[in-house]
Amino acid sequence: MSDVGTVLSTIISGMLLGGMLALTALGLSIVLGVMRLVNLAHGDFLVVGAYAGLFFLKFTGIDPLLGLPVIALLVAALAVPLYGLLLAPLGERGAEAQMMTMFAVSIILENVFVLAFSADTRSIERDYATLPLTLGSVTVPLIYVIGFAIAVSLILAVHWLISKTRFGRDLRASAADAQAAETLGVDVKRVQMATFALGAACAGVGGTLIGAAFQFGPSSGAAYLLNSLAIVVLGGLGNVLGTLVGGLMLGFLQSLGGLTLGDGYRDLVGMALFLLVLAFRPDGFLARRRS
Amino acid sequence: MKTLSGLAEAGVLLGAFILLWFASDFVDDYGLQIAFRVLIYLTLAESWNLLAGSVGLVSLGTSCFVGLGAYVAFGLLNNIDAPLPLVLLGCALAGGALAALVSPALFRLRGLYFTVGTLALAELLRLTMVNVSAFGGAMGIFMQKDPPPLPELYHYALGVALIASLAITACARTRVSVILRAVRDDEDAAAQMGVRPYRVKLGAFVVASALVAIAGGVQATKLGAIEPYGMFGLQWSIDVLSMVIIGGVGLRLGPLVGALFVVALGEALADYPEAHVAIAGLILIVLIRFAPGGVVGFAETLSSPTRKRATA
């Protein structure tokens, strides 16, 4: 029915989108690694980033992709008091209390979005967003390529931050064994706060990129949260570059699902993958099988 | 309640059940509607407590099993015209079977992904119903028969709530409770003592899911028409979480107090759906932070300040 060019274009578009979402997934992954917390409001942080991009463009007229540092700071600044006021006091009570708190934050944020910005779906309108980029028989939207390039650069930057800097060393120590790290002089609470802010910033920037490529609405967060989780388990928890590979894989498989079964199955493929990977390869596809 | 033995507690439950059974003759339609909702919610909250309170698994997948129960019930009613008790048995079997089927994925990494896995499962089922036309697609399914009269539905809801409450009693007042608590508090130590944590968790998950699926079946029979967005909607999970946290996680009277509170809140804010959810969220945050034992736990500390809190 569809020729090779269309099929290839769809699959490559899907992989570019998966790479874009990998940045958001990375934020989820580092918070999960350091705090043992599945941040159920992570998808809503993404939506905050998308709205931030939208209004940044509206009020300053500057392209939101140039304003990404501002948006990252804004979302991180939102996350810091959330950690300080809500999560840090629950530190001793285990991840469940924190998780339920973030769930409550998520439902509050969703309703705040509806009240403040209405339930309409929106998108960040840029002229170049609709431009196609053609290479041979493959045509993909230019904005996907731009978003993908930005996301990959930022993922590499976070990789450098975690593997080469002092903060990264503290972060890895806290993730491996918080108690031991504390004894050795790492300020674990501070590391957790910085990690939470960094994770939120990843979601926010990812949200601006996705908001430029797609429509979004107040309740878009849930689907992105679940897809990000699928990426995290595909790539393996705690593996930064694995997250990128996980994103590409999810994008590839979702496009394949969409092509063979119909467009409605794209998200379904993400959920099914998440559960299947957990059941059969819980350490991710890249990890060597444990004996 | 603390001093009651298991048998006495079961007796109290049965007594309340018999009294409430005949209450339907004296209450008007509105009262029955409210009572029905409280009973369904009570079932959901008791089931949630069975998982979280006894084996420490926090679920956000209530909607998943409510929806499953609803679709199974309609499938059996519409296709083979099965009698309602048999339909509900079918719901229970389906709920338990699904729980067993997905447990290898959800129990991975010590339940780190359990909460979000149940969320993903609900989304997976919803998208399946939306996309597969045999399940009615996005439009949903109508029940071909007329729904049973309200008093009959009320009696079914009452029966389900009794079963759920008795299940909690069995888990909290018999020797089973020791095993459950051992798994919740320290999986490794429990395993050393010869308990198999995986099986214990699986058992609790299967029973809780079967109960939720029955409640979903009863709810769907009352509605007469179901669609995937409502039956698999996150609202079910939000309400359940609100109930158990308001009532007090793992406390015997928690679900009842929580169910009454959430239904009352829903009635009071029926005209402001957005505010309703946002207020529920705020209540959750405040209670988790300042009163982890919920209303019941708070009352217990007030009445006996020296006694150690049950949730500690």
Chai-1 contact restraints between the chains, C-beta under 6 A:
chainA,res_idxA,chainB,res_idxB,connection_type,confidence,min_distance_angstrom,max_distance_angstrom,comment,restraint_id
A,V38,B,V116,contact,1.0,0.0,6.0,A-B,restraint_1
A,E96,B,V58,contact,1.0,0.0,6.0,A-B,restraint_2
A,A97,B,I288,contact,1.0,0.0,6.0,A-B,restraint_3
A,M99,B,T115,contact,1.0,0.0,6.0,A-B,restraint_4
A,M100,B,I288,contact,1.0,0.0,6.0,A-B,restraint_5
A,T101,B,I285,contact,1.0,0.0,6.0,A-B,restraint_6
A,T101,B,I288,contact,1.0,0.0,6.0,A-B,restraint_7
A,A104,B,G281,contact,1.0,0.0,6.0,A-B,restraint_8
A,A104,B,L284,contact,1.0,0.0,6.0,A-B,restraint_9
A,A104,B,I285,contact,1.0,0.0,6.0,A-B,restraint_10
A,I107,B,I238,contact,1.0,0.0,6.0,A-B,restraint_11
A,I107,B,V277,contact,1.0,0.0,6.0,A-B,restraint_12
A,I107,B,G281,contact,1.0,0.0,6.0,A-B,restraint_13
A,I108,B,A278,contact,1.0,0.0,6.0,A-B,restraint_14
A,I108,B,G281,contact,1.0,0.0,6.0,A-B,restraint_15
A,N111,B,E274,contact,1.0,0.0,6.0,A-B,restraint_16
A,N111,B,V277,contact,1.0,0.0,6.0,A-B,restraint_17
A,N111,B,A278,contact,1.0,0.0,6.0,A-B,restraint_18
A,V114,B,E274,contact,1.0,0.0,6.0,A-B,restraint_19
A,L226,B,A120,contact,1.0,0.0,6.0,A-B,restraint_20
A,L226,B,E123,contact,1.0,0.0,6.0,A-B,restraint_21
A,L229,B,V116,contact,1.0,0.0,6.0,A-B,restraint_22
A,G264,B,N131,contact,1.0,0.0,6.0,A-B,restraint_23
A,Y265,B,N131,contact,1.0,0.0,6.0,A-B,restraint_24
A,D267,B,L127,contact,1.0,0.0,6.0,A-B,restraint_25
A,L268,B,L127,contact,1.0,0.0,6.0,A-B,restraint_26
A,M271,B,A120,contact,1.0,0.0,6.0,A-B,restraint_27
A,M271,B,E123,contact,1.0,0.0,6.0,A-B,restraint_28
A,M271,B,L124,contact,1.0,0.0,6.0,A-B,restraint_29
A,F274,B,A120,contact,1.0,0.0,6.0,A-B,restraint_30
A,L275,B,A105,contact,1.0,0.0,6.0,A-B,restraint_31
A,L278,B,A105,contact,1.0,0.0,6.0,A-B,restraint_32
A,L278,B,R108,contact,1.0,0.0,6.0,A-B,restraint_33
A,L278,B,Y113,contact,1.0,0.0,6.0,A-B,restraint_34
A,A279,B,P104,contact,1.0,0.0,6.0,A-B,restraint_35
A,A279,B,A105,contact,1.0,0.0,6.0,A-B,restraint_36
A,P282,B,R108,contact,1.0,0.0,6.0,A-B,restraint_37
